[in-house]
Amino acid sequence: MRGRVLAVAEASAPGLVAGDDGRRYAYGLTDLRSAAPRAGEAVDFQVEPGSGDSARPIGTARDLYLIPGVVPAFPEAPTHPVALHGAARPDWTRFYLSPNGRVALGDYWLYGFLVLFALNLLLGWIPVFGQIASLVAAWAGIALATKRCHDVNRSGWWSWLPIVPLVAGLAAVPLALSNAGDAAVAVVVVSSLLALIAGAWLFFAVLIRQGDPGDNRFGPPPPRIKP
């Protein structure tokens, strides 16, 4: 059977192939019989007996051969962990710190937002180390928001939209408190309003919106994390 590579296999996680029959098949590094393919490249493979049953969400591919000379069907997508039954094997470092790829709506709120919210509450009680760790948590929040943007086929830069006016407003606060003039107060007020509007847009247009059901320019749909 022929197909296209959706996710590249790694030592820690299998890859994923979209077969010409419309189903998806997982494969490992030991299944490669030629040069390792990139995401989007065409491959020829064998279906493991019994795994082609339509009742199984994801089948198993064996003996993959790269088909040379075929242009990738879409830009190279980031790799991601895939399990044989459609759930992800959690790679928590990649999940929290990498801005590449996509993250599902439910996983963002359950394993992303709620975990980081609780962590920040805890870190607030820890001097010095808590402040340093809060910077890492802040980056994790940005990385997850970026992947949520990717999941709805938007650039990750949209996740920074509320941050820009917020930073400008915070920078003007000392001037406003020092009686530097009405201009500084106006900057704080306008920046706060812009940050509020941008945050509301990001919330409704990205953070609570279901991701694209199929492949988009940021890769295939993210597999759900299995608890």
C-alpha positions, 0 to 999 in steps of 0.5 A, a space after each residue: 500500500 502507498 501513503 504519506 508520512 504525517 509524523 516522523 518516527 523517533 526513538 521514543 515514539 512511533 510515526 504515523 502514515 496516512 494510507 491511500 485507503 483513508 486510514 492511518 498506520 503507525 510505524 517504528 524506526 525498525 520498520 524502515 527499509 530505506 532512508 527515513 522519510 520526512 513528513 509529507 513524503 510518499 512511502 510504500 508499506 505493508 499492513 500488519 495482518 489484522 491491523 487493517 480492521 476498520 474497527 481499530 482507530 490506527 493500524 500498524 505499518 511494516 516494511 516502509 520504503 521511501 518513494 523517491 522523486 515524489 514532492 511532499 504533499 504538505 510542508 514538513 510537520 513536527 513529529 509527535 508521539 503516537 500510540 497504536 490506539 490513537 492516544 499519545 504517549 505523553 512527552 511532557 517536556 515537548 508538551 510544555 516547552 516546545 511551541 511546535 506542532 498542535 495541541 488538542 482543546 481538551 489537553 490544553 485546558 486539562 494538562 496545560 492551563 489548569 496545571 500551570 495555574 495550580 503551579 503558579 499558585 504554589 510557586 508564589 509561596 516559594 521565594 527566589 526559586 519560585 520566581 525563577 520557576 515562574 519564568 519557565 511556567 510563563 514560557 510553557 503557557 506561551 508555548 501551549 497557546 502557540 500550539 492552540 493557535 496552530 490547531 486552528 490553523 493560525 500563526 503562533 504569533 497571535 498568542 502574543 497579541 494580548 501581551 504587547 499592550 499589557 507590557 506597554 501598560 506595565 512599563 507606563 505604570 511607574 510614570 503614572 505613579 510618579 505624577 509624570 503627567 496625564 499622558 502616562 495615565 492615558 497609556 496605562 488605560 488604553 493599553 489595559 483596554 487593548 490587552 483586554 480586547 485582545 485577550 477576549 479575542 484570543 479566548 473565543 477565537 483560539 483557546 476554546 475553539 475546536 481544532 481543525 479536524 484534518 491536517 493543516 499547515 502545522 501538521 496532522 491533528 494532535 492525538 489526545 493524551 491518554 491519562 
